[in-house]
Structures are given as C-alpha cells and as structure tokens.
Amino acid sequence: MIPHPPRAIDQGLANCHVCGKLTPVAKHHCPRCGTALHLRKPASLQRTAALLLAAGALYLPANLLPVMTLSELGDIMASTILEGMAEFWRRQAYPIAIVIFVASIMIPLIKIVALTWLCAAANGKVYSSPRILGRIYGFTELLGRWSMVDIFVVAILVALVQFGAYMTVTPGPGALAFAGVVVLTMFAAMNFDPRLLWDRLEISKAPDPPQPPADRE
Amino acid sequence: MACHFCDTLHEAVPVPEGTAARCKRCGVVLYQNRPASLVRVTAFSLTALVLMAIVNTFPFLTMEANGIRTELSLAHAARELMREGTPVIGWGVALFTIIAPLVMAGGMLYVCAPLLIGRAAPGARHVARWLGRTEPWNMIEVFLLGVLVSLMKLGKMADLYFGVGFWAFAALMLCMAGAVAGIDRNELWDRLEVAAE
C-alpha cells in the first residue's frame, strides 16, 4: 500500500471554503477573505441528515398532491406531477415526458437515497470506495437544481393562462411541497462534507483513531 | 494548498493557460488557469446586466386564446404566484430568476471591473464572498427549460408568440454561463489581496 500524501487536517491547516487559501485553523478567520475557518464543515452529517429527513417527509405530498389546477369552462382538473408526465406520454411527446420524469421524480429520489448512502458511508456504516462516492456527490450537487423545472412550469402557466371563466390555472399545494423537496435537498448537499468520506480511510486504517473528525470544527 | 474534496495537501504549481490542476488522490479539479479571466468576467457580466434590463421591460411570451391576450414576464409570473395564495413559491421564483442573477452579474462586475486597473472596490471582499453563495440559486437555464415544457403543454390550447424578452433571456443564459465559467477563483482572490494593500 502506498502511503497517501499528507492531509491538511494532519497539520492543523484549514482550507478556506470561500477563497481556497490554506491557513492554520488556530487563526479562526481566513486572513484573505475573512470567512470563519473550519477543518471540516461544522456538524456536517447531522445537518445533512436532518435536511434529508425533512425532504423525505415532503417527497410523498410533493408527488401525490396536485401541483396545479386547471379550470376550463367550469370543469376543474387538478393534476399532480406524475399526471402531467403521463399526459405528455399519451400525446406521444416522449422526450418531454422523459425530461419531466428525470428532473421531477428521479433526481429528487436519487438525491435523497444517494445522500443518505453518503452519510452512512461517512459514518462508517457502509464501505465503498471514496472515489466513487465522491463522484456520486458531485453528481447530486450538479443535478439538484434542474428539479426546479416543474415549479417554473407552474409559475409560467399560472401567469399565462388567465382567461377568466374560460380557462384559468392556479397553483396547488403539491407545488409548495415539491419546491420544499428541491430546496431542502440542495441545502443537504451543500452541508455534506465529502472530505469525511476520505477521513474514513484514515480511521479504518489507524488502529487508534486520533479523534473522529466529525466532532471537530 | 489543499484539495477541497479530500483534504490532501498539494504544492501549488502554476499550470499553462486553459488547463487545470487535478488532485492526485481523488482526481477533482484543484484550480484552473483561465485565460483573460477578469476581462471575460467583466464583459459577460456587463452584457448580462444590459440583457436583464431588456428581459424585465419587454414581454416574454404572449398567448392568445378566444380573442383574449395574456402576457408573461418574469416579475409578472412571480407576482401572480404571490397573489394566488402561494407567496413562498412566488418569492422563490423571483429569487431564482431575477434576484440571484442580478446579484451574480452585479457582484461580478463590481468586483472584477476595478481589478482590471488594479484597484479593489470598497467592500469587494464581502461581495466576492457572496458570489459563491448565490451561484447555486441562479436558475435561469432551468427556467428556460420550464418555458420549453410550458410551450409543449400549451401548444394545442392557444397561439403563442415569443417576445423580445424571451430572446434576451436566452442570450442572458449564455452570458451568465460565460461569466461564471470565466471566474478564476485563485487569481481573483490573489488580485483582491494585492489590490487591497
């Protein structure tokens, strides 16, 4: 086994997460940009887990409650995200149906599952290569924002389709829950510290772990 | 310097223009040397600000059904959501499509333009810190996809016309992407440090 290169934490150096300058953590604040210094994101796993839990709780209402209501000549039709997708599928607009399915249903679910898995791995509950886990993390961070597309569709339709009694679109309760899922998973991804995954290697190799890094600030 | 992904220490060696240094342990990009970074960021963010003014003054989409016309603009969409009983989502839409891009473009211009002549604008450090925080919430490209999906949804119900605002918005998306891709974090902070002294 090749000895790995030294880490910043081993020398008491903190990497500023805003400007990237390396400073001894004893200084508390980055001399270049003034940001508070931490060896690891503070309470990273607890915050990520809490935000994930909240997102998970909202996931069902987000998909089961209608995101918008279309009233056409007195007929009221509420539609959920899944129904919106099915409608495109029926009209043979397959590419757009797939886009909605991926952005609105798959990405939030994958994000919640993946981040839960990452938290478990950083906690030492499951073992996987940090390199692969790191990739997954980068992926969830990159894709999360695209789930917002359905909220924007609701916003556009509500603003455009205002024809009084003839045809009107109003937002539904599902939209709020859905926006909540997207924003909460984005915050969860931001609070997760991928360095914890690599720290696991140190802890599992060393017979006497110096101190669990999650407890440090 | 240290890798922000796995905390491995590295010697910061200069890399040729247009290339990036990667972490030897986890393979993540450590830093990049982006050519003419400041000029690019300044130019793109200035253009983005002009386009934003156009986007928010001209109509975005016009829809016609049964002889009635409705118009869409960004602010209108957000206001309509606030009025229809979901103010949280209305504010969200305003934040993601109007406020965040404005903060990003304005902030980048405020920080980078004075740096071109070697000066640091007052409070540039704080503004630069906020840029990173605002970036994930700038969702104009996602909104554009939303417009596309909405068009498919409405296609059969009514006649739709693109306004000047729509084309300006598409150009705005490209400008914002160009400006953000131009930021060279290390160079920016090094120059800010030097300029502040």
Interface residues (C-beta under 8 A of the other chain):
Chain A: H4 P5 P6 R7 A8 I9 Q11 L13 N15 H17 V18 C19 G20 K21 L22 R32 C33 G34 T35 G84 F88 A93 I96 V99 I100 A103 P130 R131 G134 G138 R145 W146 M148 V149 D150 I151 F152 V153 V154 A155 I156 L157 V158 A159 L160 V161 Q162 F163 G164 Y166 M167 T170 P171 A175 L176 A179 V183 M186 M190 P194 R195 L197 W198 D199
Chain B: M1 A2 C3 H4 F5 C6 D7 T8 L9 H10 K24 R25 C26 G27 V28 Y31 L61 M63 A65 N66 I68 T70 L72 H76 A77 A78 E80 L81 E84 G85 T86 V88 I89 G90 G92 V93 F96 T97 R125 H126 A128 R129 G132 P136 M139 V142 F143 L145 G146 V147 L148 V149 S150 M152 K153 L154 M157 R185 N186 W189 L192 E193
